[in-house]
Amino acid sequence: MTVLPDRFRALVVEKRDDAVDVGVRDLEESDLPDGDVTIRIGWSSVNYKDALAVQPKGRVAAISPLVPGIDLAGEVVAGEAGGVAPGDQVLVHGYDLGVAHHGGFAEYARVPADWVVPLPDGLSPRQAMALGTAGFTAGLSVQRLEHHGLRPGTGPVLVTGATGGVGSTAVGILAELGYEVVASSGKPESAEWLRNLGASEVVDRAAVIGDDSKPLARPRWAGAVDCVGGQTLAGVVRSLDVAAAVAVTGNTGGPTLQTTVFPLILRGVSLLGIDSVHCPHELRMAIWHRLAGDLRPRGLDESIAVQVDGLGDELLATLDKIGKGAMQGRAVVRVGA
């Protein structure tokens, strides 16, 4: 049985006036936050939110010092709450992890019991982190669309921001379920990669936005997963088919939505807001069970573009790359052996 050591390593970000100090430090058990379950972290992942957490003006870190990392997977070393016990393999994401509570870029973490999800059969810790918050958000989006009535064969399903973590996973999930998937991206060089994930067609972002002077456009989409927001989401709403819905997951294109009520009242379209951070625990576990089963995306292992070993310079370089929008595919971190 693993025992929590006197000292362990973590990547720590600390505010210094208008700057931040980011680096690997030795922490002690007393540095761990309150919680019911202590976990030896084996794997984490690198997300855009993590990149913002280490930037001076990223507006993500809610405490200082902070161990970033909004995803983690590992072995329980202490605590027998919430149906888990020492020796169990688990994963954690969402809530305040890596934002206001020390996260996954450390060798150990301590979290509340109701944050902990047992690692589902059929997924390794590495694969779980290839999914992470992004994959969970994609899976939750697809489930919400299904509950709204979306079924394979009802028409093309659009995924915007398709080269990002949520978008690319949504493409793989929908394709594996048998949907006709149209991927939208502002990166034409990624078209072949998206087709390999299962997209039947790849379109430019401008084609999705269309003519924003018109309240309605030709109905094209039986459903959509939007990871962009802003003008792109407005274009999606104008182009949804009668009674169709869009799962709204992101705001990289801006937080405002300029549209009219006409798509809602003349076509009965719906906007489904996706909150993966405060998702109820029971639903969280159900989605992870499906991600190991029927929602497992096509090309899960192949989606890992970068594996970072350790918490040092390679991790910092990957955070910088993701922060600049230069990453295609997922990045996982092997924290421990």
C-alpha positions as CSV (number, residue, x, y, z in Angstrom):
1,M,0.0,0.0,0.0
2,T,1.3,3.4,-0.9
3,V,2.0,5.8,2.0
4,L,1.9,9.5,1.7
5,P,5.6,10.7,2.0
6,D,6.8,13.6,4.1
7,R,7.5,15.6,1.0
8,F,6.3,15.5,-2.6
9,R,6.7,17.5,-5.8
10,A,4.2,19.8,-7.4
11,L,4.0,22.6,-10.0
12,V,3.0,25.7,-8.1
13,V,1.9,29.1,-9.4
14,E,2.0,32.1,-7.1
15,K,1.1,35.7,-7.7
16,R,3.8,38.3,-7.4
17,D,2.2,41.7,-7.8
18,D,1.4,41.9,-11.6
19,A,3.4,38.7,-12.4
20,V,3.3,35.1,-11.4
21,D,6.0,32.7,-10.2
22,V,5.6,29.3,-11.7
23,G,7.9,26.3,-10.9
24,V,8.2,22.9,-9.3
25,R,8.4,22.9,-5.5
26,D,8.5,20.4,-2.7
27,L,5.3,20.4,-0.6
28,E,4.4,18.7,2.6
29,E,1.2,16.9,3.7
30,S,0.2,20.1,5.6
31,D,0.1,21.9,2.2
32,L,-2.7,19.7,1.0
33,P,-6.1,21.2,1.3
34,D,-9.0,19.8,3.3
35,G,-10.7,16.7,2.0
36,D,-11.8,13.2,2.7
37,V,-9.7,11.3,0.1
38,T,-6.0,11.5,-0.5
39,I,-4.8,10.3,-4.0
40,R,-1.4,9.5,-5.4
41,I,-1.6,11.0,-8.8
42,G,-0.5,8.9,-11.7
43,W,-1.8,11.0,-14.7
44,S,-3.2,14.4,-15.4
45,S,-3.9,16.3,-18.6
46,V,-3.2,19.8,-20.0
47,N,-6.1,22.0,-20.8
48,Y,-6.7,25.6,-22.0
49,K,-8.0,26.4,-18.5
50,D,-4.7,25.2,-17.0
51,A,-2.8,27.4,-19.4
52,L,-4.8,30.4,-18.2
53,A,-4.1,29.4,-14.5
54,V,-0.4,30.0,-15.0
55,Q,-0.8,33.4,-16.8
56,P,-0.6,36.7,-14.9
57,K,-3.9,37.8,-16.4
58,G,-5.5,34.4,-16.9
59,R,-8.4,35.0,-14.4
60,V,-8.5,31.3,-13.5
61,A,-6.5,30.9,-10.4
62,A,-8.7,31.8,-7.4
63,I,-6.1,31.2,-4.7
64,S,-2.4,31.8,-4.4
65,P,-0.3,29.7,-4.2
66,L,-2.2,27.2,-6.4
67,V,-1.3,23.8,-7.9
68,P,-3.0,23.9,-11.3
69,G,-4.5,20.9,-13.2
70,I,-8.2,20.5,-13.6
71,D,-8.0,16.7,-14.2
72,L,-6.3,13.9,-12.3
73,A,-6.3,10.1,-12.1
74,G,-4.6,8.0,-9.6
75,E,-4.7,5.6,-6.6
76,V,-6.5,6.3,-3.3
77,V,-3.9,6.2,-0.4
78,A,-6.1,7.4,2.4
79,G,-9.9,7.8,3.1
80,E,-12.8,5.4,2.8
81,A,-15.6,7.7,1.9
82,G,-17.9,7.9,-1.1
83,G,-17.6,4.3,-2.0
84,V,-13.8,4.3,-2.5
85,A,-11.1,2.9,-0.4
86,P,-7.2,2.8,-0.3
87,G,-5.9,1.0,-3.4
88,D,-8.8,2.0,-5.7
89,Q,-8.1,3.7,-9.0
90,V,-10.1,6.9,-9.3
91,L,-10.4,10.1,-11.3
92,V,-11.3,13.7,-10.4
93,H,-12.2,16.7,-12.4
94,G,-14.4,19.8,-12.2
95,Y,-15.7,21.6,-9.1
96,D,-12.8,23.8,-7.8
97,L,-10.0,21.5,-8.8
98,G,-7.0,23.4,-10.2
99,V,-8.9,26.7,-9.6
100,A,-9.6,27.2,-5.9
101,H,-8.3,23.8,-4.7
102,H,-4.9,22.3,-5.5
103,G,-5.2,20.2,-8.6
104,G,-3.6,17.5,-10.7
105,F,-0.1,18.9,-11.4
106,A,1.3,17.3,-8.2
107,E,2.3,13.8,-7.0
108,Y,-0.5,13.9,-4.4
109,A,-3.9,15.5,-4.0
110,R,-6.6,15.6,-1.3
111,V,-10.2,16.2,-2.3
112,P,-13.8,15.9,-1.0
113,A,-15.2,12.4,-1.3
114,D,-18.1,13.6,-3.5
115,W,-15.6,14.8,-6.1
116,V,-14.2,11.3,-6.7
117,V,-15.3,9.0,-9.5
118,P,-14.1,5.4,-9.5
119,L,-12.1,4.7,-12.7
120,P,-14.6,2.8,-14.9
121,D,-13.8,-0.6,-16.3
122,G,-12.5,-0.3,-19.9
123,L,-10.4,2.8,-19.4
124,S,-6.8,3.1,-18.2
125,P,-5.8,6.1,-16.2
126,R,-4.0,7.4,-19.2
127,Q,-7.1,7.0,-21.4
128,A,-9.2,8.7,-18.8
129,M,-6.9,11.7,-18.9
130,A,-7.0,11.7,-22.7
131,L,-10.7,12.3,-22.1
132,G,-10.5,14.4,-19.0
133,T,-12.8,17.5,-18.5
134,A,-12.9,18.0,-22.3
135,G,-14.0,14.4,-23.0
136,F,-16.5,14.5,-20.2
137,T,-18.0,17.8,-21.6
138,A,-18.3,16.2,-25.0
139,G,-20.0,13.1,-23.6
140,L,-22.4,15.2,-21.5
141,S,-23.2,17.3,-24.6
142,V,-24.0,14.2,-26.7
143,Q,-26.2,12.8,-23.9
144,R,-28.1,16.1,-23.6
145,L,-28.7,16.1,-27.4
146,E,-29.9,12.5,-27.3
147,H,-32.4,13.3,-24.5
148,H,-33.6,16.2,-26.7
149,G,-34.4,13.6,-29.4
150,L,-31.3,13.5,-31.6
151,R,-30.8,10.2,-33.3
152,P,-28.5,8.9,-36.1
153,G,-30.1,9.3,-39.5
154,T,-32.0,12.5,-38.6
155,G,-29.5,14.7,-40.5
156,P,-26.0,16.2,-40.2
157,V,-24.7,17.2,-36.8
158,L,-22.3,20.1,-36.6
159,V,-19.4,20.4,-34.2
160,T,-17.7,23.8,-34.0
161,G,-14.2,24.4,-32.7
162,A,-13.6,20.9,-33.8
163,T,-9.8,20.8,-33.3
164,G,-10.1,21.6,-29.6
165,G,-10.4,19.0,-26.8
166,V,-14.2,19.1,-26.5
167,G,-14.8,19.5,-30.2
168,S,-12.5,16.7,-31.4
169,T,-13.8,14.3,-28.8
170,A,-17.4,15.1,-29.8
171,V,-16.5,14.4,-33.4
172,G,-15.1,11.0,-32.4
173,I,-18.1,10.2,-30.1
174,L,-20.8,11.1,-32.7
175,A,-19.0,9.3,-35.5
176,E,-18.7,6.2,-33.5
177,L,-22.4,6.3,-32.7
178,G,-23.2,6.5,-36.4
179,Y,-24.0,10.2,-36.9
180,E,-23.2,12.2,-40.0
181,V,-20.7,14.6,-38.5
182,V,-19.7,18.0,-40.0
183,A,-16.7,19.5,-38.3
184,S,-16.1,23.3,-38.3
185,S,-12.6,24.7,-37.8
186,G,-10.6,27.8,-38.5
187,K,-7.6,25.6,-39.1
188,P,-7.8,24.2,-42.7
189,E,-4.6,22.2,-42.2
190,S,-6.5,20.0,-39.7
191,A,-9.1,18.8,-42.2
192,E,-7.5,15.4,-42.8
193,W,-7.1,14.8,-39.0
194,L,-10.7,15.6,-38.4
195,R,-11.8,13.2,-41.2
196,N,-9.7,10.5,-39.6
197,L,-11.7,11.1,-36.3
198,G,-14.9,10.5,-38.2
199,A,-16.0,13.8,-39.8
200,S,-17.7,13.3,-43.1
201,E,-17.2,16.9,-44.0
202,V,-15.0,19.8,-42.8
203,V,-16.2,23.4,-43.2
204,D,-14.7,26.7,-42.5
205,R,-15.9,28.8,-39.6
206,A,-17.0,31.6,-41.9
207,A,-19.4,29.1,-43.6
208,V,-21.1,28.4,-40.3
209,I,-21.4,32.1,-39.4
210,G,-23.0,32.9,-42.8
211,D,-24.9,36.2,-43.2
212,D,-25.3,37.6,-39.8
213,S,-27.7,40.3,-41.1
214,K,-30.4,37.8,-41.5
215,P,-32.4,36.4,-38.5
216,L,-32.8,33.0,-40.1
217,A,-30.7,30.9,-42.5
218,R,-31.4,27.8,-44.5
219,P,-32.0,24.9,-42.0
220,R,-28.9,22.7,-42.2
221,W,-28.2,21.0,-38.8
222,A,-30.2,18.3,-37.0
223,G,-28.1,19.2,-33.9
224,A,-24.9,20.8,-32.9
225,V,-22.1,20.9,-30.3
226,D,-20.8,24.4,-30.1
227,C,-17.4,25.0,-28.5
228,V,-16.9,28.6,-29.7
229,G,-19.8,30.9,-28.8
230,G,-20.0,34.4,-30.2
231,Q,-20.7,34.9,-33.9
232,T,-20.2,31.1,-34.5
233,L,-23.0,30.1,-32.1
234,A,-25.3,32.8,-33.6
235,G,-24.7,31.3,-37.0
236,V,-25.4,27.8,-35.7
237,V,-28.7,29.0,-34.1
238,R,-29.8,30.6,-37.3
239,S,-29.2,27.3,-39.2
240,L,-30.7,24.7,-36.9
241,D,-33.5,22.6,-38.3
242,V,-37.0,22.6,-36.9
243,A,-37.0,21.4,-33.2
244,A,-33.2,20.9,-33.3
245,A,-30.9,21.8,-30.4
246,V,-27.3,23.0,-29.9
247,A,-25.3,22.0,-26.8
248,V,-23.3,25.1,-25.8
249,T,-19.9,24.4,-24.2
250,G,-17.5,27.3,-24.8
251,N,-16.8,30.9,-25.4
252,T,-13.4,31.1,-27.2
253,G,-15.2,33.2,-29.8
254,G,-16.6,35.6,-27.2
255,P,-19.1,35.5,-24.4
256,T,-21.9,37.5,-26.1
257,L,-24.6,36.0,-28.2
258,Q,-26.3,38.3,-30.7
259,T,-29.3,36.7,-32.2
260,T,-33.1,37.1,-32.5
261,V,-35.9,35.1,-31.0
262,F,-37.0,33.9,-34.5
263,P,-35.1,30.6,-34.5
264,L,-36.6,29.8,-31.2
265,I,-40.2,30.8,-31.9
266,L,-40.4,29.9,-35.7
267,R,-38.4,26.7,-35.6
268,G,-38.6,25.7,-32.0
269,V,-34.8,25.4,-31.6
270,S,-33.3,24.9,-28.2
271,L,-30.0,26.0,-26.5
272,L,-28.7,23.4,-24.1
273,G,-26.2,24.9,-21.6
274,I,-23.5,22.4,-20.6
275,D,-22.1,22.8,-17.1
276,S,-19.4,20.1,-16.6
277,V,-17.9,21.8,-13.5
278,H,-20.9,21.5,-11.1
279,C,-22.5,18.5,-12.8
280,P,-24.3,16.3,-10.2
281,H,-22.2,13.4,-9.0
282,E,-24.6,10.7,-10.0
283,L,-24.8,12.1,-13.6
284,R,-21.0,12.5,-13.6
285,M,-20.5,8.8,-12.8
286,A,-23.1,7.8,-15.4
287,I,-21.4,9.8,-18.2
288,W,-18.0,8.2,-17.3
289,H,-19.5,4.8,-17.5
290,R,-20.8,5.6,-21.0
291,L,-17.4,7.1,-22.0
292,A,-15.9,3.7,-21.2
293,G,-18.7,2.1,-23.3
294,D,-20.9,3.4,-26.0
295,L,-19.7,7.0,-25.8
296,R,-16.0,6.0,-26.2
297,P,-14.7,8.2,-29.0
298,R,-13.2,6.9,-32.1
299,G,-9.4,7.1,-32.0
300,L,-9.1,7.7,-28.3
301,D,-5.5,6.6,-28.0
302,E,-4.6,8.3,-31.2
303,S,-6.0,11.6,-29.9
304,I,-3.0,11.9,-27.6
305,A,-0.7,14.3,-29.4
306,V,1.7,14.9,-26.5
307,Q,2.7,12.9,-23.5
308,V,4.5,15.0,-20.9
309,D,6.7,13.1,-18.5
310,G,7.0,14.9,-15.1
311,L,6.1,18.4,-13.9
312,G,9.1,20.4,-15.3
313,D,10.0,22.3,-18.4
314,E,8.2,20.1,-20.8
315,L,4.9,20.7,-19.0
316,L,5.5,24.5,-19.0
317,A,6.2,24.4,-22.7
318,T,3.0,22.5,-23.3
319,L,1.0,24.9,-21.2
320,D,2.5,27.8,-23.3
321,K,1.6,26.0,-26.6
322,I,-2.0,25.3,-25.5
323,G,-2.3,28.9,-24.3
324,K,-1.4,30.1,-27.8
325,G,-3.9,27.8,-29.5
326,A,-1.2,25.9,-31.2
327,M,-2.1,22.4,-30.0
328,Q,-4.0,19.8,-32.0
329,G,-5.2,16.8,-30.0
330,R,-4.9,16.0,-26.4
331,A,-1.9,16.4,-24.0
332,V,-1.5,14.0,-21.0
333,V,0.9,14.2,-18.1
334,R,2.5,11.2,-16.5
335,V,2.9,12.5,-13.0
336,G,4.0,9.3,-11.3
337,A,5.1,5.8,-12.2
